[in-house]
Amino acid sequence: MCHVIDAYILIQTQVGKAAIVPALVRTVPGVSEATSVVGSYDVVARARAPDTKDLAELVTAQIRAIASVNRTTTCTVLDRSVSRSRPETPDCEHDQAWTHRA
């Protein structure tokens, strides 16, 4: 069985940069979506990685490396609900694309 880690990454940006950060975050391999929000955080991103090590690398080496990102909080998903837009069981071959590339 193929296992992957899904997570939501809450991002605080530099003042006035919330509008540009989502597009930059979406370029990170493993990030499926990112959007500006209102509240304690400026951007919320959704990501997937094959394991916690790769997820940590995605956040620390790639998202936090974006100049306008001040701080991140990663919320790992504990239970994936069945959704009409996404199969319950991930396609393992497709998920190979989520592996970290140096």
C-alpha positions as CSV (number, residue, x, y, z in Angstrom):
1,M,0.0,0.0,0.0
2,C,1.2,3.5,-0.8
3,H,1.3,6.0,2.0
4,V,1.6,9.8,1.7
5,I,1.5,12.7,4.1
6,D,-1.0,15.4,3.3
7,A,-0.6,18.8,5.1
8,Y,-1.9,22.3,5.2
9,I,0.8,24.9,5.6
10,L,-0.2,28.2,7.3
11,I,2.1,31.0,6.1
12,Q,2.7,34.5,7.5
13,T,4.2,36.9,5.0
14,Q,5.9,40.2,5.1
15,V,3.5,43.1,5.2
16,G,2.0,43.8,1.8
17,K,3.3,40.5,0.2
18,A,0.3,38.2,0.8
19,A,-1.0,38.8,-2.8
20,I,2.3,37.5,-4.4
21,V,3.2,34.6,-2.2
22,P,0.5,32.1,-3.3
23,A,1.9,32.0,-6.8
24,L,5.4,31.5,-5.6
25,V,4.3,28.7,-3.2
26,R,2.4,27.0,-6.0
27,T,5.7,26.5,-7.9
28,V,7.1,24.3,-5.1
29,P,6.9,20.6,-6.1
30,G,4.4,18.9,-3.8
31,V,2.2,21.9,-3.3
32,S,-1.2,21.4,-4.9
33,E,-2.8,24.8,-4.0
34,A,-2.1,28.0,-2.2
35,T,-4.4,31.0,-1.6
36,S,-4.4,34.2,0.3
37,V,-6.6,34.3,3.4
38,V,-7.7,36.8,6.1
39,G,-6.8,36.1,9.7
40,S,-3.7,35.2,11.7
41,Y,-2.1,33.8,8.6
42,D,-1.8,35.4,5.2
43,V,-1.6,32.2,3.0
44,V,-2.8,28.6,3.3
45,A,-1.1,26.0,1.1
46,R,-2.0,22.3,0.6
47,A,0.9,19.9,0.1
48,R,1.6,16.2,-0.2
49,A,4.9,14.4,0.4
50,P,5.8,10.7,0.6
51,D,6.9,10.9,4.2
52,T,7.5,13.4,7.1
53,K,11.1,13.9,6.2
54,D,10.2,15.0,2.7
55,L,7.4,17.2,4.0
56,A,9.8,18.9,6.4
57,E,12.2,19.5,3.5
58,L,9.5,20.9,1.4
59,V,8.5,23.4,4.1
60,T,11.9,24.3,5.5
61,A,14.1,24.3,2.4
62,Q,11.6,25.5,-0.2
63,I,8.6,27.4,1.3
64,R,10.6,29.1,4.0
65,A,13.3,30.0,1.4
66,I,10.8,32.3,-0.3
67,A,12.0,35.8,0.6
68,S,8.5,37.2,1.6
69,V,7.7,34.3,3.9
70,N,8.2,35.1,7.6
71,R,6.9,32.1,9.4
72,T,5.1,28.8,8.7
73,T,3.0,26.4,10.7
74,T,2.5,22.9,9.3
75,C,-0.7,21.0,10.1
76,T,-0.6,17.3,9.0
77,V,-3.8,15.7,8.0
78,L,-4.7,12.7,10.2
79,D,-7.6,11.4,8.4
80,R,-8.5,11.8,4.7
81,S,-12.2,11.9,4.1
82,V,-13.6,10.4,0.9
83,S,-14.0,13.2,-1.5
84,R,-15.6,13.4,-5.0
85,S,-12.7,15.3,-6.3
86,R,-9.9,13.0,-5.1
87,P,-9.7,9.2,-4.8
88,E,-9.5,7.8,-1.2
89,T,-6.4,5.8,-2.1
90,P,-3.6,7.7,-3.8
91,D,-2.2,6.5,-7.1
92,C,1.3,5.4,-6.1
93,E,2.8,5.9,-9.5
94,H,1.5,9.4,-9.7
95,D,2.7,10.2,-6.2
96,Q,6.3,9.5,-7.2
97,A,6.2,13.0,-8.7
98,W,5.9,14.3,-5.1
99,T,9.4,13.1,-4.1
100,H,11.9,15.8,-3.3
101,R,14.2,16.7,-6.1
102,A,17.6,18.2,-5.1
